[in-house]
Amino acid sequence: MTSSIRVVLVDDQALFRAGIRMVLNSQPDVEVVGEASDGREGVEVVRATRPDIVLMDVRMPVMDGLAATAEILRDADAPRVVVLTTFDLDEAAARAIQHGASGFLLKDSEPEFLLSAVRTVHAGSAVIAAEATRDLFAHIAQTGSTDPLPSSYGTLTDREREIFALAAAGLSNAEIAAREFLSEATVKTHVSRILTKLALRDRVQLVVFAYRHGLV
């Protein structure tokens, strides 16, 4: 039997956590293994339970979600973190993604979307909110403030740079395949190689990389 997706909830609103817990625990393949009401407690719970995914609120007492996300992702074999936010163009969510979060979810998302997001991130494709992430960074982008390109970018082939640009624009593997006249499997292979060469965790971090280095 396939093991369940282990989730930790970190949010200072007990009723909100209860609602999310009910949704997640209603599924045979998802299990809430821990909860916390602030970022500091969240870090401790994550280290004690070793979940696959953390659903992390941004604004909390004691330690906010930004600091907690950064601390959790410094650990070896860290779980994936998905930020919970009220606004779809939220600068705090953008900073959390820059800290390494795999994307963000609106707190008023439909239960089906929440479950789909958890499964998508757990599967490693991490395409969750890729287009929304691009819109988010476009909204808050600081003009004239970019980092120099690392040497690793120069190792990408011409084809990989083309696919990098399309992925950074928020296109899915299927959309890239149709545009480039490739199979989805080929696109997936290219994206995987790009992520490996650039030492990026997922597609969302690819978008962050593009904005950080002025490639969009």
C-alpha positions as CSV (number, residue, x, y, z in Angstrom):
1,M,0.0,0.0,0.0
2,T,1.3,3.5,-0.9
3,S,2.1,5.5,2.2
4,S,0.0,8.6,2.9
5,I,1.2,12.2,2.2
6,R,2.2,13.5,5.6
7,V,1.2,17.1,6.2
8,V,1.8,19.7,9.0
9,L,-0.5,22.7,9.3
10,V,1.0,26.0,10.7
11,D,-1.6,28.7,11.2
12,D,-2.6,30.8,14.2
13,Q,-6.3,30.4,13.6
14,A,-7.6,27.2,15.2
15,L,-10.8,27.1,13.3
16,F,-9.0,27.5,10.0
17,R,-6.7,24.6,10.9
18,A,-9.7,22.5,11.9
19,G,-11.3,23.0,8.6
20,I,-8.2,22.2,6.6
21,R,-7.5,19.2,8.8
22,M,-11.0,17.8,8.1
23,V,-10.5,18.3,4.3
24,L,-7.1,16.6,4.3
25,N,-8.0,13.7,6.6
26,S,-11.1,12.9,4.6
27,Q,-8.7,11.5,1.9
28,P,-7.2,8.0,2.1
29,D,-3.9,9.2,0.8
30,V,-3.4,12.3,3.0
31,E,-2.7,12.5,6.7
32,V,-2.3,15.5,9.0
33,V,0.5,14.5,11.3
34,G,1.0,17.8,13.2
35,E,-0.2,21.3,13.8
36,A,1.2,24.6,15.2
37,S,-0.1,28.0,16.0
38,D,3.0,30.0,15.3
39,G,6.2,29.7,13.3
40,R,8.5,28.7,16.1
41,E,6.2,25.9,17.2
42,G,5.9,25.0,13.5
43,V,9.6,24.5,13.1
44,E,9.6,22.2,16.2
45,V,6.6,20.2,15.0
46,V,8.1,19.8,11.5
47,R,11.4,18.5,13.0
48,A,9.6,16.1,15.3
49,T,7.2,14.7,12.7
50,R,9.2,14.9,9.4
51,P,6.2,15.6,7.1
52,D,6.3,15.6,3.3
53,I,4.5,19.0,3.1
54,V,4.0,22.0,5.3
55,L,1.1,24.3,4.8
56,M,2.4,27.6,6.3
57,D,0.6,30.8,7.1
58,V,2.6,34.0,6.6
59,R,1.4,36.3,9.3
60,M,1.7,34.7,12.8
61,P,2.9,35.6,16.3
62,V,6.2,34.6,17.9
63,M,7.8,33.8,14.5
64,D,6.2,34.6,11.2
65,G,5.9,32.2,8.3
66,L,8.8,33.7,6.3
67,A,11.3,33.1,9.1
68,A,9.8,29.7,9.8
69,T,10.0,28.7,6.1
70,A,13.6,29.7,5.8
71,E,14.6,27.8,9.0
72,I,12.7,24.6,7.9
73,L,14.3,24.6,4.5
74,R,17.8,24.9,5.9
75,D,17.4,21.4,7.3
76,A,18.6,18.3,5.3
77,D,15.8,16.5,3.6
78,A,13.4,19.4,4.3
79,P,9.8,19.0,3.4
80,R,8.2,21.1,0.7
81,V,6.5,24.3,2.0
82,V,3.3,25.8,0.6
83,V,2.4,29.2,1.8
84,L,-1.2,30.1,2.8
85,T,-2.2,33.7,2.0
86,T,-5.2,35.9,1.8
87,F,-4.1,37.9,-1.3
88,D,-3.1,36.5,-4.7
89,L,-0.6,39.4,-5.2
90,D,1.0,39.3,-1.8
91,E,4.6,40.5,-1.3
92,A,4.9,38.4,1.8
93,A,4.1,35.3,-0.3
94,A,6.7,36.3,-2.8
95,R,9.3,36.6,-0.1
96,A,8.4,33.2,1.2
97,I,8.8,31.8,-2.3
98,Q,12.2,33.5,-2.5
99,H,13.1,31.7,0.7
100,G,12.4,28.4,-1.0
101,A,8.6,27.7,-0.7
102,S,7.2,25.7,-3.5
103,G,4.3,28.0,-4.1
104,F,1.3,29.5,-2.5
105,L,-2.4,28.9,-2.0
106,L,-5.2,31.3,-1.3
107,K,-6.9,30.6,2.0
108,D,-10.3,30.7,0.2
109,S,-9.3,28.0,-2.3
110,E,-11.8,25.3,-3.0
111,P,-11.2,22.0,-1.1
112,E,-10.6,20.2,-4.4
113,F,-7.9,22.7,-5.4
114,L,-6.2,22.3,-2.0
115,L,-6.1,18.6,-2.3
116,S,-4.8,18.8,-5.9
117,A,-2.1,21.2,-4.8
118,V,-0.9,18.9,-2.0
119,R,-0.7,15.9,-4.3
120,T,1.0,17.9,-7.1
121,V,3.7,19.3,-4.8
122,H,4.2,15.9,-3.2
123,A,4.6,14.3,-6.6
124,G,7.6,16.6,-7.2
125,S,6.3,18.5,-10.2
126,A,5.6,21.6,-8.1
127,V,3.8,23.3,-10.9
128,I,1.4,24.7,-8.3
129,A,0.6,28.3,-9.0
130,A,3.5,28.6,-11.5
131,E,1.5,31.1,-13.6
132,A,0.2,32.9,-10.5
133,T,3.8,33.0,-9.2
134,R,4.9,34.7,-12.4
135,D,2.1,37.2,-12.1
136,L,3.1,37.7,-8.4
137,F,6.7,38.5,-9.2
138,A,5.8,40.7,-12.2
139,H,3.6,42.7,-9.8
140,I,6.2,43.3,-7.2
141,A,9.4,43.3,-9.4
142,Q,11.9,46.0,-8.5
143,T,13.2,47.6,-11.7
144,G,16.9,47.7,-12.1
145,S,17.6,45.4,-9.2
146,T,18.8,42.0,-10.5
147,D,21.6,39.6,-9.6
148,P,24.4,38.7,-12.1
149,L,23.8,35.4,-13.8
150,P,25.7,32.4,-12.3
151,S,28.0,30.4,-14.4
152,S,25.7,27.5,-14.3
153,Y,23.3,29.3,-16.6
154,G,26.0,29.1,-19.3
155,T,25.8,25.3,-19.2
156,L,22.3,25.3,-20.6
157,T,22.0,24.4,-24.3
158,D,20.1,26.6,-26.7
159,R,17.1,24.3,-26.5
160,E,17.2,24.3,-22.8
161,R,17.3,28.1,-22.7
162,E,14.2,28.2,-24.9
163,I,12.3,25.9,-22.6
164,F,13.6,27.7,-19.6
165,A,12.1,31.0,-20.9
166,L,8.7,29.3,-21.6
167,A,8.6,27.7,-18.2
168,A,9.6,31.0,-16.6
169,A,6.6,32.6,-18.4
170,G,4.3,30.1,-16.5
171,L,3.6,27.6,-19.4
172,S,2.9,24.0,-18.5
173,N,4.8,21.1,-20.0
174,A,1.8,20.4,-22.3
175,E,1.8,24.1,-23.5
176,I,5.6,24.0,-24.1
177,A,5.3,20.8,-26.0
178,A,2.7,22.1,-28.3
179,R,4.6,25.3,-28.9
180,E,8.0,23.7,-29.5
181,F,6.6,20.6,-31.4
182,L,7.9,18.2,-28.8
183,S,6.4,15.4,-26.7
184,E,5.5,16.2,-23.1
185,A,8.0,13.5,-22.0
186,T,10.8,15.3,-23.9
187,V,9.8,18.6,-22.3
188,K,9.8,17.0,-18.9
189,T,13.3,15.6,-19.5
190,H,14.5,19.1,-20.5
191,V,13.0,20.8,-17.5
192,S,14.5,18.2,-15.2
193,R,17.9,18.8,-16.7
194,I,17.5,22.6,-16.4
195,L,16.6,22.3,-12.7
196,T,19.5,20.0,-12.1
197,K,22.0,22.3,-13.8
198,L,20.8,25.4,-12.0
199,A,20.4,23.6,-8.7
200,L,16.7,24.5,-8.4
201,R,14.2,22.6,-6.5
202,D,11.2,23.0,-8.8
203,R,9.3,25.0,-11.4
204,V,8.4,27.7,-9.0
205,Q,12.0,28.3,-8.1
206,L,12.8,28.5,-11.8
207,V,10.4,31.4,-12.0
208,V,12.1,33.0,-9.0
209,F,15.5,32.5,-10.7
210,A,14.3,34.1,-13.8
211,Y,13.1,37.2,-12.0
212,R,16.1,37.4,-9.7
213,H,18.5,37.4,-12.7
214,G,16.5,39.7,-15.1
215,L,15.6,36.9,-17.5
216,V,11.9,37.9,-17.9
